[in-house]
Amino acid sequence: MNSVVTRVCRSMVERGIDAMVLGDAANVFYVTDLPISSTSPNPVLFVLQRFSPSVVFLTCDGRVVLVCSLALAQHLENNAPWIEPRFYPTSLFIDDSNRPGTYADSLWRGIVRHVNEARLTSGCLAVDSAFKTAWGGQLTAEFPKARWVDADGILKKLRMVKTAEEITRIERATDAACAAVRVARDIVESGVRVTERSLFVEIRSVLVRESCQWNFTSVGGGINSPDIYHQPGDYEVKPGDVVRLDIGAVYQGYGTDIATTLFAPPPDEKCYRLYAVLKEAQARVIKAMKPGARASDLFWLGQEYVRSAGYHHYNRSMIGHGVGIETEEDPFISPGSDVILSEGMVFAVEIPYYIRDIAGLNTEDLVVVTANGCEPLSTP
């Protein structure tokens, strides 16, 4: 994803940073596009990262060097030719007569060797918290002339604003989730007998057909709908039941998070009226989203509308969050947030209301902030 690397490098030059050194799996994915998340089609790289970690070096000229396990050799050669690998051996056996030689006998020695070879021993290096926790003390002792600064704050700010390629992937995941919602809605609103488990299978089948993985799929019917931890089971949806769906599809490492409420006929009038209030609150928040808007103002707009509609005790800690590599990431639409919205931010805007043992209602949709306002990414 060259646009991400370009953006990171530009930020490094502005701050006088010679290299960024990253060990957190999400950050490694952000700059390398290696499929190391647990929701990858083949999550072996995610597991391998735990036992044989990788560390990425990104210099301000766009050079990406990965100090990693030799077990990654074939994958990198076939899928990521833009990455310069520096291998260290592991106990994972792969019989390959063309196997390249190792760079160092351990990850630590590989890191030290590369810092020396890249002439970074007295430079300014930005490191993330994962790398600092693992190696910070040793590197300070090994390279006393280097200056170490925080990378987390820089990456947090950059990751809040998505590139066009990131938005495309999020939109692809969102389209799949919306397609799954439409299938589930047709089933529930037809009044046919259906179990939570059957809906769960139908939803995931749609995601697979749309070339997506899933981060989570929540299905709760009737008295189970307010339980956000509920596992779909054999509960059969009854006439008048509320069915709450929450779907996190993933496409090429980027996810979505949408939720909706379905009503088995005939709909419960009390719940239906409340849901209309929640939908209107969400619509008002989305209408107010534009560059320059303050996240905390959006929070109060949404919460106060629900209260003004007669639900005076309604209280939330947030009504929206960023979406991208992780299901919930900065920025958050919360009462204490001083984030100012800017073009390219992607939000899941949600207004839920849970009534214990009766009904769980939620409406959650994705929007991207544009130059003049925002546009929906989800249309279930």
N, C-alpha and C positions, 0 to 999 in steps of 0.2 A: 504494500500500500504506500506508494511513493509520496502521495500527498501528505500523509501523516509524518513521514520522515522529514520531508521538506519543512513542514510546520515546526517540528521539534527543533530542527537545526537552526531555523531562523531565530527561534526563541533563545537558543544557546548562544548564538553570535551576539544578540542584543545584551546578554548578561555576562559576556566574556568567559563563557564556559568552554573548555577544550574538549571535554568528553562527558557523556552521560553513561553511568554504569548501573545496570538494572538487574535485579534478581527476582522481583515479584512476578509471578506467572502472568498476571494481567498486563503488566507493563512490558514484559518480554513479547507477549502476543501483539501488543499495540504497535511496536516498532518493527517486528519481524513477520507478523501474520502467520506464525507457526500455530497449528491447531492444537494448542495445549490445554484447552478447557475440558471440563468434565462432560460437556455436552457435545463434544466433537463426535462425528460419525464413528471414529475409532479412537477411544479415549486413552490408548496406550501411552501417548506422549504426556498426557496429564499425570498418569501414574508414574511414569519414568521421571518426571520433573521432581517428584517427592524423594526418590531414592538416588537419582543421578541428576542434580540440578544443572541448569544452564544459566549463564550470566552473559548479558549482551553489552557490548561497548558500542556506543554511537558517537562518532566524532562530528564536528560541526560541518565537515565537508560531505556528509551523508554516507560515510563508510560504516557498514554494519558488520561487526565481528562478534561471533558467538563462541564462547568457550563452553564446550558441552561434551556429553558422553559420546564415545565412539559409536555407540549403538544408533546414533542419529545420522551416521554418515550417508547411508543409502537414501534416506528420506530427504536430506538436504540436497544431495546431488540431483535427485529427480524432481524436486518440488520448489526449491528455494535457491536458485543459482546466484541470486544477488547477495546472499549471506556468505561471509568469509568464515568458515568453521575452524576452530582450534580444538582438537579432540584430546580427551583424556580417557584412559581405559576404564572399563567397568567389568563386573562379573557376568553381565548378560552375554551369552555366547551366540554369535552369528557367524556361520562358516562362509567366509568370503575371501577368496584368494587374491582379489584385487583391493582388499581393504587398505586404506591409506594409513600411513604411520601416525603415531601419536605425537602430540605437541608437547605434552607434559604428563607426568605420572599421576597427577591429581588435579582437581579443579583449582585448588589454591595455588599450586605451582604454575598452572596455566594462566591464572589471573596475574600473578607476579611477572611472569615472563612477558606477557603482552603489554603490561604497563611499561616495562623497560623498553621493549622493542618499539612501541609507539611513541616513546619519548614523552611520556606523561608523568614522569617522576616528580616534576616540579610544577605541573600544570594545575588548572582548576577543574576538578571533577565533581559532577553532580551525581549523588548516589541516592537510591530509594531506601526506604526503611528496611525492606527485606534484606537487601545487600548489606546495609550498615549493621544490622543485627548479627548477621552471620560473619562478616569479615572486617567490620569497621576498626576494631581495636588492632587487629593484626596489620592492616594496611597503614594505619597511622604510624605504627612502629617501623614498618618496612620502608615507608616513603614519607619521612618527616617533613620534606620540603613541599609536598603536594598540599593543595588547599581543597578541603572537602566541603561541599555545600549540599543543601537539601534539594532533591529532585522531585519529591512527592508534591510539593506545592506547585511547581512548574507544570507537572503532568496533570495534576488535578484541574488546573485552569484550562489547559489545552484540551483535555478530554471532555470538558463540558460543552465545547463547541465542536460539532461534528463536521467532517469533510463531506463532500458530495458522495464519495464512495461509501463512507460509513452510513450515511442516510439511506443510500440505495439498499444496503444490506438490511438495515432495520426495517425499511419499508417492505422488503421481500418477506421477512419473518412476520411482519404485521399482516400482510395480505393472507398468508397461510393461516394465521390465527383467526382472522375474520372469516375465512372460508369455513373453518371448523365450527365457528359460532353459528353460521348460517345453517349448516347441516344439523347441529344440535337443536336450533330453534324450530326448524321444520318438524323434527321428531316430537319435541315436547308440546308444541302448540297444536299438533295434529290430534292430541289426546290419546295416542296409542299407549299401550302398556310398555314401559321401559324402565330399566334399572339404572342406577348411577353408574355401575360398572360398564353397562352397554354403551352409555353416552361417552364414558371415558375412553373406551376402545374406538368408538367412531371418531372422536376428536383427534386422537393420536394417529389414526389411520389417515386422516386428511393431511396432517402435518407431514407425514412421511411421503405421501403422494406429491406434496408441494416441495419436496427436497429439503425439508427442515428437520432439525432435531427439536427436542423440547427440554426446557429447564424445569418446568413444573406444569402440571395440569390439575386444577382443583375443580371437583364436581360435587356439589352438595344439594340434596333435594329435601324439601319439607323441613322437618325439625333439625335436619343436619346442616341446612344452608347457613346458619349463623356461625358454625364451627369452622374457623379458618384453618384448623389443623386436621379437618376431617379427611379420612381416606375413603375413596369411592368404594362402595360395597354393594350388597344385594338389595338395598332399599329401593322399592318400586314407587315411582312418582305417581302421586294420586291427584285426582281432580282438585283444582284450587291450590295446588302446591306451588311454592316458589322454588326455582332451581337456579342456584348461583354458580356461574362459571368464572374461572380465573385461569388464563392461559399464557404461558411464557414459551413461545416458539423461538428457535435460534436458527439463523442462516449465516453460514461461514463465520461463526464466532460472534456475531452480533444478534442481540435478542430483542424481544418485544415484551410487553406486559399489558394485556387488555383483560377487562372483566365486564360481565354483563349479567343481567337478571332475566330469566325466562319465567313465564307464567303458564302453568298447565290450566287449560280451560275447565270450568269458568274461572277467571282470575279473581283473587281475593281483592275486593275493592279497597280495603284499608291499606294493604301493602302496595296496591297499584297507585293509589294517590300519593303515598310517601315516595314511591320511586319517581313519580313525575316531579316532585320537589327536588330530589337529588339530581335528576337530569337537568333541570333548569339551573340549579346552582352550578353544575359543571359547565353548562353552556355559557353562563355569565363569566365564569373564570376564563374560559377559552377565548371569549370575545375580547377580554381585556388584555390578553397576552400579546405583547409586541416589544420590540427593542426599547429599552429604557424603563420598562415596567419593573417594579420591585417585587420579588418573590413573596415577601411577607404581606404586602398589600393584597396580592392575589389570594393568599391564604384567608385573610380576614373577610374578603369579599365572598368567598365560597361558604365559609362556616357561618357567617352572619346571615346569609340568605336562608340557610336551612333553619336557623333559630327564628328568624322573622316569620317563617311559614308556620310557626306554632310548636316547633321542636326545640324549646328554650334550653334544654339541657345538653344539646348536641355539642360534643367536644372532641376535637381531633388534634393529633400532634403534627400531622402534615396531610395535604390533600393532593400531592403530586411529587414526582421525582424524575430525575434524569434516567435515561435508558441507553444502553450501549453494550459494551463488553460485559457489564454486569447488569442484573435485573434492576437493581436499585443503586444508582450512583448519583453523585452531585451533578447539578444542584437540586435542592429540595424546596418544595413550596411549603414552607413552614413558618410559624409565627416569629421565629428569631432569625430568619434568613435575611441577610443584607445583599444577597445576589441580585444584580441588575440583569435582566434578560437581554440577550444579544442574538443576532441572526445566526442560525445554525444550531441552536440548542434544541434538543429533542426531549419532550416531557410526556410522561404518562400522568394524565390528570384524572384523579379518582375521588369520588365522593361516596363512601360506603356508610351503611347504617345496619347494625346487627341487633336483632331483638332475640334474646336468648330463648331457645325452645320454640320459637315461632317462625322467624324468617331472617335470612341474611340477604341484604340488598346491596348491590354495588354496581356502579357504572364507572368504567375506566377506559379511556381512549388516548391514543397517541397523537401528538401534534408536533410540528416543527416550526420554530420561530423563523419568520421571514423578514425581509426588509421593511414591510409595511404592516405586519401583524403576525398571523400564524396560519398554517394550513393543516388540515387533518391528515394523518397517515392511516387511520383505521376507520373503516366504514362498515361495521358489522350490521 
